[in-house]
Structure formats: structure tokens, C-alpha cells
Amino acid sequence: DMNDTYLVPFKYCVGRDQRHGQGSGVMCSYNEINGVPGCANKALLTDILRNEWKFDGYIVSDCQAVKFIYTAQQYAPNAGETIAAVYAAGMNMECWNFIALNGYQAVMDGYVTLLQIKNALFDAFRVLMRLGYFDDPKKMPWSDYGPQNVNTAYNQQVALDAARQGTVLLKNAKNALPILLDVDDIESIAVLGPNANNSNVMLGDYGGVAPFIT
């Protein structure tokens, strides 16, 4: 089921042939897969992603996912073994600062080698080189991107189209919901509750500040 269902969309995003997206970046998740946290899961990150699918890019943790392997999931007994686990699994970079705070001691204690860190950086810098990050900025079409390229009318239209196409309408079978849409005098529906007009909940904790939501 893992191969036939769950992994299929990811393969189409990062696969290397012309049928697939050939993506260069993957984020490993918080959750455990068969008892192993996503960012410490060598079977997924190395055996499947890199060896089977020939992924040729970098793998970054979800924010604080490395820390949670130690603190919340208690998969590793200490910070050093936590860092060793994610590097051994194939992760390249961390979103947050757990490795920044504990990586030096992990090396000093023998949990991680400098060679492992260099190998992790290798994949990340290879992607930067492919993108032209170290080339002449004048030759890079995206080098002058700035705030003027964010939240443009085109961006908003694409987001609106995606939202419309992704909307799923539920059938109110047997009038399970107290909504009588066939009554002519109903002109509006009230949305009640603590989250009805809570823009923080609407945006989530990963969203920027949208100019049209207050």
C-alpha cells in the first residue's frame, strides 16, 4: 500500500525521467513511518528516494522535526544520537537550530564525523550550483526578484483558481445539515464559533501576512 498509494505522488514530483517533475528539494516530515521518524528514516530518504528513484537534490527537515525526534518522539536517547540518526538516514539540512546548538558536541563526542557533515552539504551546494547561485547575477533571470514579485495579481489569480478547482462539495444527504437551500427567503448563512472569523486559524502558522485578511 505504501508503494501503490502513499508514495506515488512524491515519486511523480522528484522522479528523474521525463514523466516526472525532477524536483530538487524534499522536506522530511514530523511523523513516524513504521515506527521511525521521517527525518531519521533511511528506508525512505536513501533506499527509496535516492537509490530507487534517483533523487538528485537536497533533503531538509520540517521545522523542529529533528528536535522532536529526541524530545517528543524519544526515538533517540540524546542529542548526539539524534543528529547521527538524521545524517545516517540521508537528511542534508535542518529547518531550525537543533543541529546548530548540538552539532559541535555531537562531533566531539564521536556521534557524527566531519565527513558526514561535508557530504550533507555537498548535495545542497550542488543544487545551488545548478541554479546558478554562484554565477554572475546579471545572467540569472531571478537575481533581481524582490517584494514586487510577491502577491502579484497573477499570483492571486493562480491561488484563486487552485482553490476553486480544489474545492470539494459535500452532498447534504437526508438533510443531515440544517440548511434548507430550497427555501427562497434564505439569503445568507451564518458561520458561528470561535474560529469563524479567526484569521490566524485561516492562515495557519506557516503563512505570511496576507494584505486582504485582517
C-alpha positions as CSV (number, residue, x, y, z in Angstrom):
1,D,0.0,0.0,0.0
2,M,2.9,2.3,0.7
3,N,4.3,1.9,-2.8
4,D,1.0,1.8,-4.6
5,T,-0.8,4.6,-2.8
6,Y,1.2,6.9,-0.5
7,L,4.5,7.2,-2.3
8,V,3.1,7.7,-5.9
9,P,2.6,11.5,-5.8
10,F,6.0,12.0,-4.3
11,K,7.6,9.9,-7.0
12,Y,5.9,11.9,-9.7
13,C,7.4,15.1,-8.1
14,V,11.0,14.0,-7.9
15,G,11.5,11.2,-10.4
16,R,14.3,11.9,-12.9
17,D,12.7,10.8,-16.2
18,Q,10.6,12.9,-18.5
19,R,7.3,11.6,-17.0
20,H,8.2,13.1,-13.6
21,G,8.9,16.5,-12.1
22,Q,12.6,16.1,-11.4
23,G,12.3,18.2,-8.2
24,S,15.5,19.2,-6.4
25,G,14.2,19.6,-2.8
26,V,12.4,17.4,-0.4
27,M,11.2,18.0,3.2
28,C,11.2,15.1,5.6
29,S,8.2,15.1,7.9
30,Y,7.4,15.0,11.6
31,N,5.5,11.8,11.7
32,E,6.8,8.3,12.1
33,I,6.7,5.7,9.3
34,N,6.7,2.1,10.6
35,G,8.0,3.4,13.9
36,V,10.8,5.5,12.5
37,P,10.6,9.4,12.3
38,G,10.5,10.8,8.8
39,C,13.9,12.6,9.1
40,A,15.6,9.5,10.6
41,N,14.1,7.1,8.1
42,K,16.9,5.7,5.9
43,A,14.5,3.4,4.1
44,L,12.6,6.4,2.7
45,L,15.3,9.1,2.4
46,T,18.1,6.9,1.0
47,D,16.9,3.5,-0.1
48,I,13.7,4.7,-1.9
49,L,14.2,8.4,-2.6
50,R,17.9,8.4,-3.7
51,N,18.7,4.8,-4.7
52,E,15.4,3.7,-6.2
53,W,14.0,7.0,-7.6
54,K,17.5,8.5,-8.3
55,F,16.6,11.7,-6.5
56,D,19.4,14.2,-7.1
57,G,18.8,17.1,-4.7
58,Y,18.8,18.1,-1.0
59,I,16.6,16.9,1.9
60,V,15.6,19.4,4.6
61,S,13.8,18.7,7.8
62,D,10.4,20.2,8.6
63,C,10.9,22.9,11.2
64,Q,11.9,21.4,14.6
65,A,11.4,17.9,13.3
66,V,15.0,16.9,14.3
67,K,14.5,18.3,17.8
68,F,11.2,16.4,18.2
69,I,12.9,13.1,17.3
70,Y,14.7,13.5,20.7
71,T,12.2,15.4,22.8
72,A,8.7,14.4,21.7
73,Q,9.1,11.1,20.0
74,Q,12.0,9.9,22.2
75,Y,13.3,7.9,19.3
76,A,17.0,8.7,20.2
77,P,18.3,8.9,23.8
78,N,20.3,12.1,23.4
79,A,21.1,15.0,21.1
80,G,24.2,13.3,19.6
81,E,22.4,10.1,18.6
82,T,19.5,12.2,17.2
83,I,21.9,14.1,14.9
84,A,23.7,10.9,13.9
85,A,20.3,9.3,13.0
86,V,19.2,12.1,10.6
87,Y,22.6,12.3,8.9
88,A,22.7,8.5,8.6
89,A,19.2,8.5,7.1
90,G,20.2,10.9,4.4
91,M,19.0,14.3,5.6
92,N,21.1,17.3,4.4
93,M,19.8,20.4,6.2
94,E,17.7,21.3,9.2
95,C,14.9,23.9,9.4
96,W,15.6,25.2,13.0
97,N,18.6,25.2,15.2
98,F,18.9,21.9,17.0
99,I,22.0,20.8,15.0
100,A,23.4,24.3,15.2
101,L,23.2,24.1,19.0
102,N,24.2,20.5,19.4
103,G,26.2,19.6,16.3
104,Y,29.6,20.6,17.6
105,Q,29.3,18.5,20.7
106,A,28.0,15.6,18.6
107,V,31.2,15.7,16.6
108,M,33.3,16.0,19.8
109,D,31.5,13.0,21.3
110,G,32.0,10.9,18.2
111,Y,28.4,10.6,17.2
112,V,28.9,12.4,13.9
113,T,32.0,12.9,11.7
114,L,33.0,16.0,9.8
115,L,32.9,13.9,6.6
116,Q,29.2,13.2,7.2
117,I,28.6,16.9,7.5
118,K,30.6,17.7,4.4
119,N,28.7,15.0,2.5
120,A,25.4,16.5,3.6
121,L,26.5,20.0,2.4
122,F,27.6,18.5,-0.9
123,D,24.0,17.8,-2.1
124,A,22.8,21.3,-1.0
125,F,25.6,23.2,-2.7
126,R,25.3,21.0,-5.9
127,V,21.7,22.3,-6.2
128,L,22.8,25.9,-5.7
129,M,25.4,25.4,-8.5
130,R,22.7,24.0,-10.8
131,L,20.6,27.1,-10.1
132,G,23.5,29.4,-10.9
133,Y,23.7,30.8,-7.4
134,F,27.5,31.3,-7.8
135,D,27.4,32.7,-11.3
136,D,27.2,36.3,-12.5
137,P,24.0,37.7,-11.0
138,K,23.4,39.7,-14.2
139,K,23.0,36.4,-16.1
140,M,20.4,35.0,-13.7
141,P,16.8,35.9,-14.6
142,W,15.7,35.6,-11.0
143,S,18.6,37.6,-9.4
144,D,16.5,40.8,-9.2
145,Y,13.4,39.2,-7.7
146,G,12.1,41.2,-4.8
147,P,8.9,42.2,-3.0
148,Q,7.5,43.4,-6.2
149,N,7.3,39.8,-7.4
150,V,5.3,38.7,-4.3
151,N,1.5,38.7,-4.2
152,T,1.0,40.0,-7.7
153,A,-2.3,40.0,-9.4
154,Y,-1.2,36.9,-11.4
155,N,-0.2,35.1,-8.1
156,Q,-3.6,35.9,-6.6
157,Q,-5.4,34.6,-9.6
158,V,-3.5,31.3,-9.7
159,A,-4.2,30.9,-5.9
160,L,-7.9,31.6,-6.5
161,D,-8.1,29.2,-9.5
162,A,-6.3,26.5,-7.4
163,A,-8.8,27.0,-4.5
164,R,-11.8,26.8,-6.8
165,Q,-10.5,23.7,-8.6
166,G,-9.7,22.0,-5.3
167,T,-13.0,22.7,-3.6
168,V,-15.0,19.6,-2.7
169,L,-18.7,20.0,-2.3
170,L,-20.5,17.6,0.1
171,K,-23.9,16.4,-0.6
172,N,-26.4,17.2,2.2
173,A,-28.0,13.7,2.1
174,K,-31.2,13.3,4.0
175,N,-30.9,16.9,5.3
176,A,-28.2,16.0,7.8
177,L,-27.3,19.6,8.0
178,P,-30.0,22.1,8.9
179,I,-29.7,24.0,5.7
180,L,-32.8,24.3,3.6
181,L,-31.4,25.8,0.4
182,D,-34.6,25.3,-1.5
183,V,-36.3,27.9,0.6
184,D,-36.5,31.1,-1.4
185,D,-36.2,33.5,1.5
186,I,-32.7,32.3,2.7
187,E,-30.2,34.9,1.5
188,S,-27.2,34.1,3.8
189,I,-25.7,31.5,6.2
190,A,-24.1,32.5,9.5
191,V,-20.8,30.8,10.4
192,L,-20.5,30.6,14.1
193,G,-17.9,29.6,16.7
194,P,-14.5,30.7,18.0
195,N,-12.8,30.2,14.6
196,A,-15.5,31.7,12.4
197,N,-13.5,34.9,11.9
198,N,-10.1,33.9,13.3
199,S,-7.6,34.9,10.6
200,N,-4.8,33.2,12.5
201,V,-6.6,29.9,12.1
202,M,-7.4,30.6,8.5
203,L,-3.7,31.3,7.6
204,G,-2.1,28.7,9.9
205,D,1.3,29.1,11.5
206,Y,3.2,28.7,8.2
207,G,1.5,31.6,6.4
208,G,2.7,35.1,5.8
209,V,0.7,38.2,6.4
210,A,-1.9,38.4,3.6
211,P,-2.9,42.1,2.8
212,F,-6.5,41.2,2.4
213,I,-7.0,39.4,5.7
214,T,-7.2,41.4,8.9
